[in-house]
Amino acid sequence: MEQSGHLFKELAICGGLTKSKLYLQTHANVFKLPVIVPECSEPVLLGAAISSALALAPVSGTMKVISQMAGKGYVLHPDSESSR
């Protein structure tokens, strides 16, 4: 994809496999990118709720609604040894 002009700075991963630190760290190492993982256990449902909130009150602003509803997450960085 990079050959087509698409540059990636990070990966966002959600779903059941986010419970596996090995899975997440492997992705960070293989792609040599930070992996962002939401703390929310059901991010797909959260996305639907955010979309609904924006449909009901679009004047609130997308980023404001997301920051109020989404909560926090964490980032896993590639291991320095795997980046060689």
C-alpha positions as CSV (number, residue, x, y, z in Angstrom):
1,M,0.0,0.0,0.0
2,E,2.9,2.3,0.6
3,Q,3.9,2.0,-3.0
4,S,0.4,3.5,-3.8
5,G,1.1,6.5,-1.6
6,H,-0.7,5.3,1.6
7,L,1.6,5.8,4.6
8,F,0.7,4.3,8.0
9,K,1.8,5.8,11.3
10,E,0.0,3.5,13.6
11,L,-2.4,0.5,13.8
12,A,-5.7,0.6,15.7
13,I,-6.8,-2.9,16.8
14,C,-10.1,-3.8,18.5
15,G,-12.0,-6.9,19.3
16,G,-11.5,-10.1,21.2
17,L,-7.9,-10.6,20.2
18,T,-6.9,-7.4,22.0
19,K,-6.9,-9.5,25.2
20,S,-3.7,-11.2,23.9
21,K,-0.7,-9.1,24.6
22,L,1.4,-11.5,22.4
23,Y,-1.0,-10.9,19.5
24,L,-0.7,-7.1,19.9
25,Q,3.0,-7.1,20.4
26,T,3.5,-9.4,17.4
27,H,1.6,-6.9,15.2
28,A,3.6,-4.0,16.5
29,N,6.9,-5.9,15.8
30,V,5.9,-7.2,12.3
31,F,4.6,-3.9,11.0
32,K,7.1,-1.8,13.0
33,L,4.3,0.5,14.0
34,P,2.7,1.4,17.3
35,V,-0.5,-0.4,18.1
36,I,-3.4,1.5,19.6
37,V,-5.8,-0.5,21.7
38,P,-9.0,1.0,23.2
39,E,-9.8,0.2,26.8
40,C,-13.5,-0.2,25.8
41,S,-14.4,-3.9,25.7
42,E,-16.9,-3.4,22.9
43,P,-15.5,-0.7,20.5
44,V,-17.9,-1.6,17.7
45,L,-20.9,-1.0,19.9
46,L,-19.3,2.2,21.1
47,G,-18.8,3.4,17.5
48,A,-22.5,2.8,16.9
49,A,-23.4,4.8,20.0
50,I,-21.1,7.6,18.9
51,S,-22.7,7.7,15.5
52,S,-26.2,7.8,17.1
53,A,-25.2,10.6,19.4
54,L,-23.9,12.6,16.5
55,A,-27.1,12.0,14.5
56,L,-29.2,13.3,17.4
57,A,-27.0,16.3,18.2
58,P,-24.6,17.1,15.3
59,V,-23.9,20.5,16.7
60,S,-21.9,18.9,19.5
61,G,-18.9,18.3,17.3
62,T,-17.5,14.9,16.4
63,M,-14.3,15.1,18.4
64,K,-16.1,16.4,21.5
65,V,-18.6,13.5,21.4
66,I,-15.8,10.9,20.8
67,S,-13.7,12.2,23.6
68,Q,-16.6,12.2,26.0
69,M,-17.8,8.7,25.1
70,A,-14.7,6.8,24.1
71,G,-12.5,6.9,27.2
72,K,-8.9,5.9,27.1
73,G,-6.7,3.3,25.6
74,Y,-3.1,2.4,25.5
75,V,-0.3,2.1,22.9
76,L,2.2,-0.8,22.4
77,H,5.4,0.1,20.6
78,P,7.5,-2.3,18.5
79,D,10.3,-4.0,20.4
80,S,13.6,-2.3,19.5
81,E,15.2,-5.7,18.8
82,S,12.6,-6.5,16.2
83,S,13.0,-3.2,14.4
84,R,16.5,-4.1,13.2
